[in-house]
């Protein structure tokens, strides 16, 4: 006999035993309390008797007895496994009518089912309703749903979910902040992303290097180059190493702004961290600094130019080939 058959046999024996007890209770006309109902709901759900689990849950709720979160989770999952999503929604609506909170897992299961069916608007409406009516527990965790909303381009809903967690004194994890900051940055909502970044640091959470890179790139694209440079400084002061991409974004923007002094400074700092800028950036800066008059560049940039010119590896390939002939 296989493991599955043994498990089914064990469940069958348990069900028979429970049925015997239930018959005795009914003969004595005893009333079930909430503990007994929760035991039956959860037990029959585990025994893969979904219909009986739902029966006792329905009977329990009709007597104004509130099911435990564990019982609700078990029934919701059982119904979803049987593709009975309509019944799950009816259960949710009845809970809503009674103003019973929906635990994190129940909300996750319902929203995920909506999304799997391609019903994004329904998923968003469900979440907005939970928030508006405050049908969420104190220990709510929306980390997973925030990321799902970001994936579907609903950054506004993701932000609302994050705020709901914070209002309940639950701090989202760093990856949740990372995802939302990156999405907001890509959508050029830089100030919103900056607020989240500051909030993240206040919670002693460290942004990922990808977040720093996206944030720096978008700040520079929006002409906020100094803020991009400050992000690099923030990482350095925190004992972390900025990425080559972060340096590259700031250097390229300073070049675009014709602020060659700052560009050369950043390029030097970039090299101090062991990064080798790409040839185009290097040679473009050399060419530009070479064309400028002495009064247009400071001593530091002039010295840096001399250093660049002395490194044969940075000379154009055609010049190197000419000298070798």
C-alpha positions as CSV (number, residue, x, y, z in Angstrom):
1,X,0.0,0.0,0.0
2,X,1.4,3.4,-1.0
3,X,1.8,6.4,1.3
4,X,-1.3,8.1,-0.3
5,X,-3.5,5.1,0.3
6,X,-2.3,4.8,3.9
7,X,-3.0,8.5,4.5
8,X,-6.5,8.1,3.0
9,X,-7.2,5.1,5.1
10,X,-6.1,6.9,8.2
11,X,-8.3,9.9,7.4
12,X,-11.2,7.5,6.8
13,X,-10.7,5.9,10.2
14,X,-10.6,9.3,11.9
15,X,-13.8,10.4,10.1
16,X,-15.6,7.3,11.3
17,X,-14.4,7.9,14.8
18,X,-15.5,11.5,14.7
19,X,-18.9,10.5,13.2
20,X,-19.5,8.1,16.1
21,X,-18.8,10.9,18.6
22,X,-21.1,13.3,16.7
23,X,-23.9,10.8,16.7
24,X,-23.6,10.6,20.5
25,X,-23.6,14.3,20.9
26,X,-26.7,14.7,18.7
27,X,-28.5,12.0,20.7
28,X,-27.9,13.9,23.9
29,X,-28.9,17.1,22.1
30,X,-25.8,18.9,23.2
31,X,-24.8,22.2,21.6
32,X,-21.4,22.7,19.9
33,X,-19.2,25.6,21.1
34,X,-16.8,27.5,18.9
35,X,-13.9,25.2,19.9
36,X,-15.8,22.1,18.8
37,X,-16.8,23.7,15.5
38,X,-13.3,24.9,14.8
39,X,-12.1,21.4,15.5
40,X,-14.6,19.9,13.0
41,X,-14.0,22.5,10.3
42,X,-10.3,22.1,10.4
43,X,-10.3,18.4,10.9
44,X,-12.7,17.6,8.0
45,X,-10.7,20.0,5.8
46,X,-7.5,18.0,6.6
47,X,-9.3,14.8,5.9
48,X,-10.1,16.1,2.5
49,X,-13.8,16.2,3.2
50,X,-14.3,19.8,2.0
51,X,-18.1,19.6,1.8
52,X,-18.4,18.6,5.5
53,X,-15.9,21.2,6.5
54,X,-17.9,23.9,4.7
55,X,-21.1,22.5,6.3
56,X,-19.9,23.0,9.8
57,X,-18.3,26.4,9.0
58,X,-21.7,27.6,7.6
59,X,-23.6,26.2,10.6
60,X,-21.1,27.8,13.0
61,X,-21.4,31.2,11.4
62,X,-25.2,31.0,11.3
63,X,-25.0,30.8,15.1
64,X,-22.9,33.9,15.2
65,X,-19.8,31.9,16.3
66,X,-16.7,33.4,14.8
67,X,-14.4,30.8,13.1
68,X,-10.7,30.9,13.9
69,X,-8.3,32.1,11.2
70,X,-6.9,28.6,11.0
71,X,-10.4,27.2,10.1
72,X,-11.0,30.0,7.6
73,X,-7.7,29.4,5.9
74,X,-8.3,25.7,5.7
75,X,-11.8,26.1,4.1
76,X,-10.7,28.8,1.7
77,X,-7.8,26.7,0.5
78,X,-10.0,23.6,0.2
79,X,-12.6,25.5,-1.9
80,X,-10.0,27.0,-4.1
81,X,-8.4,23.6,-4.7
82,X,-11.9,22.4,-5.9
83,X,-12.2,25.6,-8.1
84,X,-15.1,26.9,-6.1
85,X,-14.0,30.5,-6.1
86,X,-17.6,31.8,-6.1
87,X,-18.2,30.1,-2.7
88,X,-15.0,31.7,-1.4
89,X,-16.3,35.1,-2.4
90,X,-19.7,34.4,-0.7
91,X,-17.8,33.4,2.4
92,X,-15.8,36.6,2.3
93,X,-18.9,38.7,1.8
94,X,-20.6,37.1,4.8
95,X,-17.5,37.8,6.9
96,X,-17.5,41.4,5.6
97,X,-21.2,41.7,6.6
98,X,-20.3,40.5,10.1
99,X,-17.3,42.9,10.1
100,X,-14.9,40.0,10.7
101,X,-11.3,40.7,9.6
102,X,-9.7,38.8,6.8
103,X,-6.3,37.4,7.8
104,X,-3.3,37.8,5.6
105,X,-3.4,34.4,4.1
106,X,-7.1,34.6,3.3
107,X,-6.6,37.9,1.5
108,X,-3.6,36.5,-0.3
109,X,-5.5,33.5,-1.5
110,X,-8.4,35.5,-2.8
111,X,-6.4,38.2,-4.5
112,X,-4.0,35.6,-6.0
113,X,-7.0,33.7,-7.4
114,X,-8.4,36.9,-9.0
115,X,-5.0,37.6,-10.6
116,X,-4.7,34.0,-11.8
117,X,-8.0,34.5,-13.6
118,X,-6.8,37.8,-15.1
119,X,-9.2,39.8,-13.0
120,X,-6.9,42.6,-11.9
121,X,-9.7,45.2,-11.3
122,X,-11.6,42.7,-9.1
123,X,-8.4,42.0,-7.1
124,X,-7.7,45.7,-6.6
125,X,-11.4,46.4,-5.7
126,X,-11.3,43.6,-3.1
127,X,-8.1,45.0,-1.5
128,X,-9.4,48.6,-1.5
129,X,-12.6,47.4,0.2
130,X,-10.6,45.6,2.9
131,X,-8.6,48.7,3.6
132,X,-11.6,51.1,3.4
133,X,-13.6,49.0,5.9
134,X,-10.5,48.2,8.0
135,X,-11.2,44.5,7.7
136,X,-7.6,43.7,8.3
137,X,-5.9,42.2,11.4
138,X,-3.3,44.0,13.4
139,X,-0.6,41.6,12.2
140,X,-1.4,42.0,8.5
141,X,1.4,41.2,6.1
142,X,1.0,42.5,2.5
143,X,4.6,41.9,1.4
144,X,3.6,39.3,-1.2
145,X,0.6,41.3,-2.5
146,X,2.6,44.5,-2.7
147,X,5.0,42.8,-5.1
148,X,2.1,41.3,-7.1
149,X,0.5,44.7,-7.5
150,X,3.9,46.2,-8.6
151,X,4.2,43.4,-11.1
152,X,0.8,44.3,-12.6
153,X,1.6,48.0,-12.7
154,X,-0.7,49.0,-9.8
155,X,1.9,51.0,-7.8
156,X,-0.9,53.1,-6.2
157,X,-2.5,50.0,-4.8
158,X,0.9,48.7,-3.7
159,X,1.5,52.0,-1.9
160,X,-1.9,51.8,-0.1
161,X,-1.1,48.3,1.0
162,X,2.3,49.4,2.4
163,X,0.6,52.2,4.3
164,X,-1.9,49.8,5.7
165,X,0.9,47.7,7.1
166,X,2.6,50.6,8.7
167,X,-0.7,51.9,10.2
168,X,-0.9,48.5,11.9
169,X,2.8,48.9,13.1
170,X,4.0,46.1,10.8
171,X,7.2,46.9,8.9
172,X,7.4,45.6,5.3
173,X,10.6,43.7,4.5
174,X,13.4,45.2,2.6
175,X,12.6,43.4,-0.7
176,X,9.1,44.9,-0.6
177,X,10.5,48.4,-0.2
178,X,13.0,47.6,-3.0
179,X,10.4,46.6,-5.4
180,X,8.1,49.6,-4.9
181,X,11.0,52.1,-5.0
182,X,12.2,50.6,-8.2
183,X,8.8,50.7,-9.8
184,X,8.1,54.2,-8.7
185,X,11.5,55.3,-10.0
186,X,10.9,53.6,-13.4
187,X,7.6,55.6,-13.6
188,X,9.5,58.8,-12.8
189,X,7.7,59.2,-9.5
190,X,11.1,60.2,-8.0
191,X,9.8,62.1,-5.0
192,X,7.6,59.3,-4.0
193,X,10.5,56.9,-4.4
194,X,12.7,59.2,-2.3
195,X,10.2,59.3,0.5
196,X,10.1,55.5,0.6
197,X,13.9,55.3,0.5
198,X,14.1,57.7,3.5
199,X,11.4,55.7,5.3
200,X,13.3,52.5,4.6
201,X,16.5,53.9,6.1
202,X,14.5,55.0,9.2
203,X,13.4,51.4,9.7
204,X,17.1,50.3,9.6
205,X,16.5,48.4,6.3
206,X,19.2,48.4,3.7
207,X,18.2,49.0,0.0
208,X,19.5,46.5,-2.5
209,X,22.2,47.5,-5.0
210,X,19.6,47.2,-7.8
211,X,17.5,49.8,-6.0
212,X,20.4,52.2,-5.7
213,X,21.3,51.7,-9.4
214,X,17.7,52.3,-10.6
215,X,17.3,55.2,-8.3
216,X,20.6,56.8,-9.3
217,X,19.9,56.4,-13.0
218,X,16.4,57.9,-12.8
219,X,17.6,60.8,-10.6
220,X,20.2,61.6,-13.2
221,X,17.8,61.3,-16.1
222,X,15.6,63.8,-14.4
223,X,18.5,66.2,-14.1
224,X,18.9,65.7,-10.3
225,X,22.5,64.7,-10.7
226,X,23.6,66.1,-7.4
227,X,21.1,63.9,-5.6
228,X,22.4,60.9,-7.5
229,X,25.9,61.7,-6.4
230,X,24.6,62.0,-2.8
231,X,23.3,58.5,-3.0
232,X,26.8,57.3,-3.8
233,X,28.1,59.3,-0.8
234,X,25.5,57.8,1.4
235,X,26.6,54.3,0.5
236,X,30.2,55.1,1.0
237,X,29.6,56.6,4.4
238,X,27.6,53.5,5.4
239,X,30.6,51.4,4.5
240,X,29.1,50.0,1.3
241,X,30.5,50.0,-2.2
242,X,28.6,51.8,-4.9
243,X,28.3,49.9,-8.2
244,X,30.0,50.8,-11.4
245,X,26.6,51.5,-12.9
246,X,25.9,54.2,-10.2
247,X,29.1,55.9,-10.9
248,X,28.5,55.6,-14.7
249,X,25.0,57.3,-14.5
250,X,26.4,60.3,-12.5
251,X,29.5,60.7,-14.7
252,X,27.5,60.5,-17.9
253,X,25.0,63.1,-16.7
254,X,27.7,65.5,-15.6
255,X,29.2,65.1,-19.0
256,X,25.9,65.9,-20.6
257,X,25.6,69.0,-18.4
258,X,29.1,69.9,-19.4
259,X,30.2,69.9,-15.8
260,X,33.5,68.3,-16.6
261,X,35.1,69.1,-13.3
262,X,32.5,67.1,-11.5
263,X,32.7,64.4,-14.1
264,X,36.4,64.0,-13.7
265,X,36.1,64.0,-9.9
266,X,33.5,61.1,-10.1
267,X,35.6,59.2,-12.6
268,X,38.6,59.4,-10.2
269,X,36.5,58.2,-7.3
270,X,35.2,55.4,-9.5
271,X,38.7,54.3,-10.2
272,X,39.6,54.4,-6.5
273,X,37.0,51.6,-6.0
274,X,38.7,49.5,-8.7
275,X,36.2,50.2,-11.5
276,X,37.5,50.8,-15.0
277,X,35.2,53.1,-16.9
278,X,34.3,52.2,-20.5
279,X,36.6,53.5,-23.2
280,X,33.9,55.8,-24.7
281,X,33.4,57.6,-21.4
282,X,37.2,57.8,-20.8
283,X,38.1,59.1,-24.2
284,X,35.2,61.5,-24.4
285,X,36.3,63.1,-21.2
286,X,39.9,63.3,-22.3
287,X,38.9,64.9,-25.6
288,X,36.7,67.4,-23.9
289,X,39.2,68.4,-21.2
290,X,41.9,68.7,-23.8
291,X,39.9,71.2,-25.8
292,X,39.1,73.3,-22.8
293,X,41.3,76.3,-21.8
294,X,43.2,76.3,-18.5
295,X,40.7,78.7,-17.0
296,X,37.8,76.4,-17.7
297,X,39.1,73.5,-15.6
298,X,40.6,73.3,-12.1
299,X,44.0,72.0,-11.1
300,X,42.5,68.7,-10.0
301,X,40.9,68.1,-13.4
302,X,44.0,69.2,-15.2
303,X,46.1,66.7,-13.2
304,X,43.5,64.0,-13.9
305,X,43.8,64.7,-17.6
306,X,47.5,64.3,-17.5
307,X,47.1,61.0,-15.8
308,X,44.6,59.8,-18.4
309,X,46.8,60.8,-21.2
310,X,49.8,59.0,-19.7
311,X,47.9,55.7,-19.7
312,X,48.4,54.1,-23.1
313,X,45.6,51.7,-22.6
314,X,43.2,54.6,-22.9
315,X,44.6,55.9,-26.3
316,X,42.5,55.3,-29.4
317,X,43.2,52.0,-31.1
318,X,44.2,53.8,-34.4
319,X,46.8,55.9,-32.6
320,X,48.3,52.9,-31.0
321,X,48.4,51.1,-34.3
322,X,50.1,54.1,-36.0
323,X,52.8,54.2,-33.4
324,X,53.5,50.5,-33.7
325,X,54.1,50.8,-37.5
